[in-house]
Amino acid sequence: MLIELGEDAAIRHVAEHLTVSHGASHTPDADKAAVASARATLKTVPVRSYVPVLVERRARRILSEHACGV
């Protein structure tokens, strides 16, 4: 079953997913901050279909860089 979410709902889902899947390695606030930062870099992208996927990838990268001390 295909469920289409609005971009805001999809972004919230990304933050929740990061918290559930990596809760031991960083806080929910860190997840939300990484998601917000990643989303801000994509605010001018005209095609919005893949924004949630790109936000998740960038947020994971941000979180891994902070975990490694980069």
DSSP file (Angstrom, degrees, kcal/mol; ACC not computed):
  #  RESIDUE AA STRUCTURE BP1 BP2  ACC     N-H-->O    O-->H-N    N-H-->O    O-->H-N    TCO  KAPPA ALPHA  PHI   PSI    X-CA   Y-CA   Z-CA
    1    1 A M              0   0    0      0, 0.0     2,-0.5     0, 0.0     0, 0.0   0.000 360.0 360.0 360.0 128.1    0.0    0.0    0.0
    2    2 A L        -     0   0    0      2,-0.0     2,-0.6     0, 0.0     0, 0.0  -0.788 360.0-170.5 -92.8 124.7    1.4    3.4   -1.0
    3    3 A I        -     0   0    0     -2,-0.5     2,-0.6     2,-0.0     0, 0.0  -0.967   9.6-152.3-117.1 119.6    0.9    6.2    1.5
    4    4 A E        -     0   0    0     -2,-0.6     2,-0.3     6,-0.0    -2,-0.0  -0.800  13.9-167.2 -92.7 126.7    1.8    9.6    0.3
    5    5 A L        -     0   0    0     -2,-0.6     2,-0.1     1,-0.1    -2,-0.0  -0.806  25.2-109.4-107.8 151.8    2.9   12.0    3.0
    6    6 A G     >  -     0   0    0     -2,-0.3     4,-2.6     1,-0.1     5,-0.2  -0.358  38.9-104.8 -68.3 162.1    3.3   15.7    2.8
    7    7 A E  H  > S+     0   0    0      1,-0.2     4,-2.5     2,-0.2     5,-0.2   0.908 120.6  51.4 -58.6 -43.9    6.9   16.9    3.0
    8    8 A D  H  > S+     0   0    0      1,-0.2     4,-2.2     2,-0.2    -1,-0.2   0.922 111.9  46.5 -61.1 -44.1    6.5   18.1    6.6
    9    9 A A  H  > S+     0   0    0      1,-0.2     4,-2.2     2,-0.2    -1,-0.2   0.890 112.1  51.2 -65.1 -39.3    5.1   14.8    7.7
   10   10 A A  H  X S+     0   0    0     -4,-2.6     4,-2.0     2,-0.2    -2,-0.2   0.884 109.4  50.3 -65.4 -38.3    7.8   12.9    5.8
   11   11 A I  H  X S+     0   0    0     -4,-2.5     4,-2.2     2,-0.2    -2,-0.2   0.900 109.2  51.0 -67.7 -40.5   10.5   15.0    7.5
   12   12 A R  H  X S+     0   0    0     -4,-2.2     4,-2.4     1,-0.2    -2,-0.2   0.904 108.9  52.3 -60.5 -40.6    9.1   14.4   10.9
   13   13 A H  H  X S+     0   0    0     -4,-2.2     4,-2.8     2,-0.2    -2,-0.2   0.893 106.5  53.5 -62.1 -40.1    9.1   10.7   10.1
   14   14 A V  H  X S+     0   0    0     -4,-2.0     4,-2.5     2,-0.2    -2,-0.2   0.939 109.8  47.2 -59.6 -48.0   12.8   11.0    9.1
   15   15 A A  H  X S+     0   0    0     -4,-2.2     4,-2.0     1,-0.2    -2,-0.2   0.912 113.7  47.8 -61.6 -43.1   13.6   12.5   12.5
   16   16 A E  H  X S+     0   0    0     -4,-2.4     4,-2.4     2,-0.2    -1,-0.2   0.904 110.9  51.5 -64.2 -41.4   11.7    9.9   14.3
   17   17 A H  H  X S+     0   0    0     -4,-2.8     4,-2.8     1,-0.2     5,-0.2   0.908 109.1  50.0 -63.2 -42.7   13.3    7.1   12.3
   18   18 A L  H  X S+     0   0    0     -4,-2.5     4,-2.1     1,-0.2    -1,-0.2   0.907 111.0  49.9 -62.3 -40.9   16.8    8.4   13.2
   19   19 A T  H  X S+     0   0    0     -4,-2.0     4,-0.5    -5,-0.2    -2,-0.2   0.917 114.8  43.2 -64.5 -43.4   15.9    8.6   16.8
   20   20 A V  H  < S+     0   0    0     -4,-2.4     3,-0.4     1,-0.2    -2,-0.2   0.917 119.0  42.3 -68.9 -43.8   14.6    5.0   16.9
   21   21 A S  H  < S+     0   0    0     -4,-2.8    -2,-0.2     1,-0.2    -1,-0.2   0.756 132.3  20.6 -79.6 -23.5   17.4    3.5   14.8
   22   22 A H  H >X S+     0   0    0     -4,-2.1     4,-1.1    -5,-0.2     3,-1.1  -0.009  78.0 130.8-133.8  31.5   20.3    5.4   16.5
   23   23 A G  T 3< S+     0   0    0     -4,-0.5    -3,-0.1    -3,-0.4    -2,-0.1   0.781  72.2  55.0 -59.5 -30.2   18.9    6.5   19.8
   24   24 A A  T 34 S+     0   0    0      1,-0.2    -1,-0.3    -4,-0.2     3,-0.1   0.772 107.5  48.8 -75.9 -25.0   21.9    5.2   21.8
   25   25 A S  T <4 S+     0   0    0     -3,-1.1     2,-0.3     1,-0.2    -1,-0.2   0.690 123.1   6.2 -92.9 -18.2   24.5    7.1   19.8
   26   26 A H  S  < S-     0   0    0     -4,-1.1    -1,-0.2    -7,-0.1    -4,-0.1  -0.984  78.0 -98.3-158.1 164.1   22.8   10.6   19.9
   27   27 A T     >  -     0   0    0     -2,-0.3     4,-2.0     1,-0.1     5,-0.1  -0.361  32.0-113.4 -84.0 160.5   19.9   12.4   21.4
   28   28 A P  H  > S+     0   0    0      0, 0.0     4,-2.6     0, 0.0     5,-0.2   0.857 119.5  56.4 -58.9 -34.4   16.5   13.2   19.8
   29   29 A D  H  > S+     0   0    0      2,-0.2     4,-2.4     1,-0.2     5,-0.2   0.895 105.8  49.8 -64.8 -38.6   17.5   16.9   19.9
   30   30 A A  H  > S+     0   0    0      2,-0.2     4,-2.4     1,-0.2    -1,-0.2   0.892 110.5  50.9 -65.5 -39.0   20.6   16.1   17.9
   31   31 A D  H  X S+     0   0    0     -4,-2.0     4,-2.4     2,-0.2    -2,-0.2   0.942 111.7  46.6 -61.6 -47.9   18.5   14.2   15.4
   32   32 A K  H  X S+     0   0    0     -4,-2.6     4,-2.6     1,-0.2    -2,-0.2   0.890 112.4  50.2 -63.5 -39.8   16.1   17.1   15.0
   33   33 A A  H  X S+     0   0    0     -4,-2.4     4,-2.5     2,-0.2    -1,-0.2   0.907 111.2  48.5 -65.3 -41.6   18.9   19.6   14.7
   34   34 A A  H  X S+     0   0    0     -4,-2.4     4,-2.6     2,-0.2    -2,-0.2   0.903 112.7  48.2 -65.1 -40.9   20.6   17.5   12.0
   35   35 A V  H  X S+     0   0    0     -4,-2.4     4,-2.7     2,-0.2    -2,-0.2   0.922 112.3  48.8 -65.0 -44.4   17.4   17.1   10.1
   36   36 A A  H  X S+     0   0    0     -4,-2.6     4,-2.2     2,-0.2    -2,-0.2   0.910 112.9  47.8 -62.1 -42.5   16.7   20.9   10.3
   37   37 A S  H  X S+     0   0    0     -4,-2.5     4,-1.2     2,-0.2    -2,-0.2   0.924 113.5  47.2 -64.3 -44.8   20.2   21.7    9.1
   38   38 A A  H  < S+     0   0    0     -4,-2.6     4,-0.5     1,-0.2     3,-0.3   0.900 112.4  49.7 -63.8 -40.9   19.9   19.2    6.3
   39   39 A R  H >< S+     0   0    0     -4,-2.7     3,-1.4     1,-0.2    -1,-0.2   0.880 104.2  59.1 -66.6 -37.3   16.5   20.5    5.3
   40   40 A A  H >< S+     0   0    0     -4,-2.2     3,-1.1     1,-0.3    -1,-0.2   0.839  99.7  57.3 -61.2 -32.9   17.7   24.1    5.3
   41   41 A T  T 3< S+     0   0    0     -4,-1.2    -1,-0.3    -3,-0.3     3,-0.2   0.686 110.7  44.5 -71.3 -15.7   20.3   23.2    2.7
   42   42 A L  T X  S+     0   0    0     -3,-1.4     3,-1.4    -4,-0.5    -1,-0.2   0.216  77.1 110.2-110.7  13.1   17.6   22.0    0.3
   43   43 A K  T <  S+     0   0    0     -3,-1.1    -1,-0.1     1,-0.3    -2,-0.1   0.748  81.0  45.9 -66.1 -22.9   15.0   24.8    0.8
   44   44 A T  T 3  S+     0   0    0     -3,-0.2    -1,-0.3    -4,-0.2    -2,-0.1   0.402  78.4 121.6-100.3   3.1   15.5   26.2   -2.7
   45   45 A V    <   -     0   0    0     -3,-1.4     6,-0.1     1,-0.2    -3,-0.0  -0.522  52.6-153.5 -67.4 123.8   15.3   22.9   -4.6
   46   46 A P  S    S+     0   0    0      0, 0.0     2,-0.7     0, 0.0    -1,-0.2   0.856  80.0  63.0 -72.4 -34.2   12.4   23.3   -7.0
   47   47 A V        -     0   0    0      1,-0.1     3,-0.3     3,-0.0    -2,-0.0  -0.831  63.3-178.7 -94.5 114.4   11.6   19.6   -7.3
   48   48 A R    >   +     0   0    0     -2,-0.7     3,-1.3     1,-0.2    -1,-0.1   0.475  52.8  98.0 -95.2  -4.2   10.5   18.5   -3.8
   49   49 A S  T 3  S+     0   0    0      1,-0.3     4,-0.2     2,-0.1    -1,-0.2   0.848  92.8  33.6 -56.5 -40.1    9.8   14.8   -4.4
   50   50 A Y  T 3> S+     0   0    0     -3,-0.3     4,-2.5     1,-0.2    -1,-0.3   0.338  86.0 105.4-101.6   6.8   13.1   13.5   -3.1
   51   51 A V  H <> S+     0   0    0     -3,-1.3     4,-3.0     1,-0.2     5,-0.2   0.910  78.7  51.9 -57.1 -46.9   13.7   16.1   -0.4
   52   52 A P  H  > S+     0   0    0      0, 0.0     4,-2.2     0, 0.0    -1,-0.2   0.904 112.0  46.9 -58.5 -39.7   12.9   13.7    2.5
   53   53 A V  H  > S+     0   0    0     -4,-0.2     4,-2.2     2,-0.2    -2,-0.2   0.929 114.7  46.2 -65.7 -45.0   15.3   11.1    1.2
   54   54 A L  H  X S+     0   0    0     -4,-2.5     4,-2.5     1,-0.2     5,-0.2   0.875 110.9  53.1 -66.1 -37.5   18.0   13.7    0.7
   55   55 A V  H  X S+     0   0    0     -4,-3.0     4,-2.9    -5,-0.2     5,-0.2   0.924 108.7  49.9 -62.4 -44.2   17.4   15.1    4.1
   56   56 A E  H  X S+     0   0    0     -4,-2.2     4,-2.5    -5,-0.2    -2,-0.2   0.927 111.6  48.1 -62.2 -44.2   17.8   11.7    5.7
   57   57 A R  H  X S+     0   0    0     -4,-2.2     4,-1.9     2,-0.2    -2,-0.2   0.929 115.0  44.6 -61.7 -45.6   21.1   11.1    3.9
   58   58 A R  H  X S+     0   0    0     -4,-2.5     4,-2.7     2,-0.2    -2,-0.2   0.900 112.5  51.8 -66.9 -40.1   22.5   14.5    4.9
   59   59 A A  H  X S+     0   0    0     -4,-2.9     4,-2.8     2,-0.2     5,-0.2   0.915 109.2  50.0 -63.8 -42.5   21.3   14.2    8.5
   60   60 A R  H  X S+     0   0    0     -4,-2.5     4,-2.5    -5,-0.2    -1,-0.2   0.906 111.4  49.5 -60.5 -40.9   23.0   10.8    8.8
   61   61 A R  H  X S+     0   0    0     -4,-1.9     4,-2.3     2,-0.2    -2,-0.2   0.921 111.2  49.0 -64.0 -44.5   26.2   12.3    7.4
   62   62 A I  H  X S+     0   0    0     -4,-2.7     4,-2.1     1,-0.2    -2,-0.2   0.935 113.2  47.0 -59.8 -47.7   26.0   15.2    9.9
   63   63 A L  H  X S+     0   0    0     -4,-2.8     4,-2.0     1,-0.2    -2,-0.2   0.883 112.0  49.5 -65.2 -39.0   25.4   12.9   12.8
   64   64 A S  H  X S+     0   0    0     -4,-2.5     4,-1.7     2,-0.2    -1,-0.2   0.872 109.6  52.0 -69.7 -35.0   28.2   10.6   11.8
   65   65 A E  H  X>S+     0   0    0     -4,-2.3     5,-2.8     1,-0.2     4,-0.6   0.892 111.3  47.1 -65.9 -38.9   30.6   13.5   11.4
   66   66 A H  H  <5S+     0   0    0     -4,-2.1     3,-0.4     3,-0.2    -2,-0.2   0.859 110.6  52.4 -69.9 -34.5   29.7   14.7   14.9
   67   67 A A  H  <5S+     0   0    0     -4,-2.0    -1,-0.2     1,-0.2    -2,-0.2   0.834 111.5  46.7 -69.0 -31.8   30.1   11.2   16.3
   68   68 A C  H  <5S-     0   0    0     -4,-1.7    -1,-0.2    -5,-0.1    -2,-0.2   0.554 115.1-116.9 -86.2  -8.3   33.6   10.9   14.8
   69   69 A G  T  <5       0   0    0     -4,-0.6    -3,-0.2    -3,-0.4    -4,-0.1   0.730 360.0 360.0  80.5  22.5   34.6   14.4   16.0
   70   70 A V      <       0   0    0     -5,-2.8    -4,-0.2    -6,-0.2    -5,-0.1   0.470 360.0 360.0 -78.1 360.0   35.0   15.8   12.5
